[in-house]
Amino acid sequence: MNDTPGWTSPGSAPSGDRDGSGVPRPAGPADVNGSTSQWSKDQPPAGRWSPPTGQTPPPGPGRTWGAPPPGAQWGRPSAAKPGVIPLRPLGMGEILDSAVKTLRAYWRTVLTITAAVAVLAQTAHTLVQRYLVPTTPALDPDATPAEELRQSLASVRASLIGVGPDLLVTLVASTISAALLAVVVSRAVLGRPMTLGAAWREARPRLLPLLGLTLLLAVLGAGIMLVGLLPGILVGGAPGVALAALGGFGALILNVWLMIRFSLASPALMLERGGVIQSLTRSAKLVRGSWWRIFGITLLTQLLIFVFVMIIAIPFTIIGFVVDGEALSGLLSGSADSVGWPFLIVTGIGGVITSAVTYPISAGVTVLLYVDQRIRREALDLELIRAAGRPDPAPGAETVGG
């Protein structure tokens, strides 16, 4: 483990103690410094050892095994669990369940973060939908290829005028949310409390690098998609449509591959205190050999989030149509001016509710995937056991690997 980054979760201690003396005992109510143990009450039972079938008890007074049941095997001590996860490699269900447990255990801090971010993002979205989204210009079927290209560019420009500010605000809001939630989840792994103020103090120095990382990945994805679509746009006509569809599909596949490859860059940047390029490299290293597993967990998480969003969004949309009779006709005609404030406010409330719940689930799964990959590849569980057994250091104290 000496050649890998340490655990720089808030409240961690230096990793110089390598002799195991700092390994905590969950049963102890307090450590030598008098601080209360933060181990979870949900601890596994103590490991018990049973003899192999057919073995006789060892000689000596008091050294008896008792009659072993048929097929008995040597037992294994269970993993320590100072926080929301057991410190061992995790399964898919455990990762999803632990993300929900983090939301429940730290609901005051988590919902304060996500609700504030969701209100900001949804307000921007509502204002953009009401005032900035223009009517998409109709394409002339008899236009020449050059005119078709100009019309396509005009349509894209009109869409960017409406969507651009919304995307920018959402990007900044999601970056702040991801940074704060990464800090909260890292504390939840250690079973330590976390307030909003403490999360902000820990995350604030990493906000600009994280924003740079997010923008870099967004620009990279958009550039790949543009390269895939551009030949078809330039050719035009039916061949151009076929070429654009083929190029767009190839660009989509490449973007999905890169998205999973770099999916752990955000928690790596927040918890290892590295730079943008270093975090991308770390993510690629951790994902190598586990791409399909991480893809499956990420896809399942997004599908569950989509189902939850639909369950909340559909009733609010129906209510919006009921309170605003002209909203449906306005949406069908593509006229943003026909969509009134009642519809936008009602659907906005539904959007805030869904975002406040889905943000922490998505961010929690990402951070727990990062922790799981490091446990599997770098024995991070031993580092976490040492960190969980130490009291929180004073603000500004050195952290593991920091």
N, C-alpha and C positions, 0 to 999 in steps of 0.2 A: 504493500500500500504506500510505500514511501515515494513512489514515482507518480502518484496520482494526486489530484487536488483534494484537499481536506474538506470537511463539512463546515461551511461558514454560516450555518443557520444562526439567527439571532439568539444569543444566550449560550452559545457553545463555548467551550474552553479550549486552550491550546492542546495540540496533539502530541506533546512531548512525552506524555505518560504512556509508554509502550509496554510496561511490564505487567499490565493487567490489574494493578492495584486500584485503579480508578473504576473498575467494573462495579456497578451498583448492585445492591441487594434489594429487590422489590419489597421485602417484608419490613425493612427498617423504616420507622416513621420519620426519622430525621438524620441528617448527615453530621459529620463532626463539627461543622460550622453552625449547626443549629437550624439550618433551613429545612423547611418541610419538603418531604419527598413528593415529586410530581408524577410518580408512577400511576398508571391507570388502575382503577379498582378491578378491572376485568382482566386479571392475570391468569395465565394457565396454571394448572396444578403442578406441583413439584414433580420432577422426573422420577420415575420409579424403575428400578432394574429388576428384571425377573430372569431366572436361569433358563438356559436352553432346555428343551424337552428331553427328559430322560437323564438329566444330570443329577448327581447326588449332592447333598449339602456339604460344604467344606467342613473339615474337622475344627474343633475348638469350641469352648463354651460361648454360648450366645450367638454363634454364627450359623444360623439356620435359614434356609430359604423357604421352607414350607413346600407343600405339594403343588407343583406347577400344573395349570390346566392343560388339557390336550392342545397341542399346536402352539404353545406359548413361545414368544420370541423375545429376544433382548429388547428392552424398551429404549426409547429415545427421549431425552429431556425436551420439552417444548420451548419454542423461541420466546425471548423476553418481549414484553409489550408495554413500553413506557407510555405510549400515546395511542393514536388511532389505528396503527398498523402493528402487526407482529414483525419483529426485526429478522426477517428471512425473505427469500424470494416469494413474490405474491402472485396469486392467480388473477384472472380477469375479474371474477366476481368480487374478490377481496379489494381490488383497486376501486371499482365502482362503489362498493359498500363503504369503503373508507372515505371516499370523497363526500358521500352523504353524511357520514358520521362527523366529519370536520364541520360541515354546515350546521349540524345540530349542536355540536359541542361549543362552537364559537359563533353562534348565531348573531349575537349582538354586534360583534366586530364585523363579521362577514356581511350581514344584511345592511349595516350602515354604509359600508364601502360600495356594495353593488347597487343599493337603492340610489345613492347619490350619483353614481356613474350612469345608471340607467335613466334617471330623470334628465340628466344633462344630454345624453345621447338622444333620448326620445323627443325632448324639446326641440333640439336642432332638426331632427327628422321631420317633426310636425311643421315647423316653420318653412323648411325647404319644400315640403309637399304643397304647402299653401301658397307660397309666393314665388318660388324659383323654378319649379319644374315646368318647362315650356311644352307646348304641343309639338309632338314629333312631326316634322314636315313629311308630306306624302311624296313617294317616289314616282317619277314619271316613267311609265313602261316604255314609251317611245324615245327615251333619251339615248344619246350616243354614249359609248363607253366612257368618254371623258366627262360627260355630264353626270353619268351614273356615279363616277368616282367623287365628283364634287358634291352630289346630293348625299352620298354615303358619309362623306366627311362632315357635311353640315348636320346630318342626323346625329353623328357621334358627338360633335361639338355641342349640340343642344342637350344631349343626354348628360354630358360632363358638366355643363353649367348647372344642371339641376342636382346631379348626384354628387359632384365633387365636394362641395362644402359638407354635405351629409357624411360622406365617407371620411373626410378629414377629422371631423368632430368625433365620429365613431372610433376612428383609429386611435386618437389621443385618449379617449375615454377608456377604451379596452386596454390600452397600454398601461394606464394608471391602475386599472382594476387588476390586471395580470400581475403587476409588480407587487401590489399590496397583498394580494391573495397568495402569491408565492411565499412571502414572508410568514403569513398566517399558517399556511399548510406546513411549512418547515418547523414551526413551533409545535403544531399539532402532532407531528411525528415524534417529537420529544416529550409530549405530554405537558407542555408548559403554557401558561396563560399568555394572552396577547391582547393588548388594547389597541385601539385605532391610532392613538398618538405614537405608541411605540412602533407600530407597523409603518407609519408614515416616516418616522425618523430613520428607520432601517432601509426603507425602499427609496427615499428621495435621492440619494447620491447615484442610484442606478437608473433613474427614469430616463435621462437623456440617452445613455447607451442603449437602453431597451427600446426607446422610440426609434433610434437609428437602425437597430436590428429589424424592427417591424417594418419600417419604410423600405429597407433594403430588400427584404423578402417580398414585399408587395410590388416593388418596381421590377424585381427579377421575374415574378410571375406574370406581370402585365407585359413585360418585354418578350417573354417566351410566347405568350398568346398572340402578340402582335406579329411576331415573325412567322408564326404558323398560319395566320389569316391573311397576311399581306399579299402573297402570290395570288390567291384567289380573288382578292379585291382588285388587284391590278389587271388581271385577265378579264374579269367581268363576264356577264352572260351566264348561260347554263354551265359551260365548262368552269367558269370562275366559281360558281356556287359549289360545284362538286369538289374543286380543288380547295376551296376555303373550308368545307366540311372535313375533308381529309386532314388538312393541315391543322385545323382547330382540334380535331380528335387527338392527333399526335401531341400537340402542345398541352392538351389537358392531361394526358397520361404522364408526360414529363413533369408537369407541375405537381401532380399528385405524388409522384416518386420523390421529388425534392421536398415537398411539404412534410412528408413523413421523415425523410432523412434529416431535416433540420427542425423537427418538431420539439426536440428537447433543448434547443439553443436558448430559449427564454429562461427556463429554470437554471440552466448552467450559468448564464450571465448573471442572474440574480444571486445565486448561492455560492458561486465560485469566484465572484468578483473579477472575472476576466473581461477582455475586450470583445468586440463584436465578432471579429474573424476567429478569435480563439474559441468563442462559444459555438460558432458554426462547426468548427473542427471537432470540438468535444461532442456535439450532438451526433455528427456523422460517425464518430468512433463508437459511441454508446449504442447507436441504432444498428451498426454493422452486424449482420448475422441474425437480427431480430426484426427485420423490416416488416415481414408479414404479420408477426404477432402484434407489433405496435400499430400497424395499419388496421388489423381486426378490432383491437380495443378502441382505437380512435373512431373507427366507423360505427361500431356499436354505440359508443357514447353519443355521437352526433345523431344517430337514428333515434335514440331514446330522448334526446333533447328536442328533436324535431317533433316527435309524438307529443311531448309535453307542451311545446309551443302551440301546436294545433289544438290541443284540448283547451287551452286558455284563449287563444286568438279567435277561434271560430265563434264562441258565444259573444265575445266583445264586438266582433265584426257585425254579427246579426243585430245586437243591441244598437250599434252605430247606424245601421240602415233603418232601424225602427225610429230612432230619434231624429234622423236626418233623411227625409224622404227623397231629396234630390241627389243624395250621394251615389246611389246605385246607377242612376242614369248618367251622372257625371263620370263615373269610372268607366262605364261602357262606351261612352263617347270619347274618352281620353282627354276631357277638359278638366284641368285641375281647378279652374275657377268655380266649377259646380260642386266641388266637395266642400261642405261647410265645416265650420268649427265644431259643431256637436259631434260629427262623425270622427274628426281628427282627435278630439279630446278623449272620446270613449275608447277608440282603438289605441290611443297613446297610453292610457291607463293600463290596458291589457299588455302592451309592450313593456312597460316598466315592471309589471309583475313577473312576466316571463324572464326578462333579462336579470332581474334581481335574484332569481333562483338558478338560472342556467349558467350565468357567469361563474359562480363558485364551483359548480359541478365540473364544468369544462376545465377551468384552471386547476382544480384539485386533481383531476385525472392526469393532467400533463405533469404536474410536479411529482405525483406518486409514481408515474411511469419512470421519471428520471431517477427517483430514489430506488425503485425496483431494479432498474438496469445497473445502477452502481453497486447495489447489494450483490447482484449476480456476477458482476465482472470484477469488482474491486473490493469486495468484503467491507462495504460501507457499514454493514450492521455492527461490526465491532467498534467502529468510530462513533456510531450513534449511541451504543450502549455506554461508552465512556462519557460522551457528552450529556446523556440523560442523567447520569449519576452525579453530575456536578451542579452546584447552585448557579443561578444566573449571575454573570459578571456585571460589574458596574458599567454604565453607559460609556462607550468608547474603549472598553477593554478588548484585548486581543481575542480573536476567534480562531477556531480550528482552521488552519490553512489560510488565515487572513493575513 
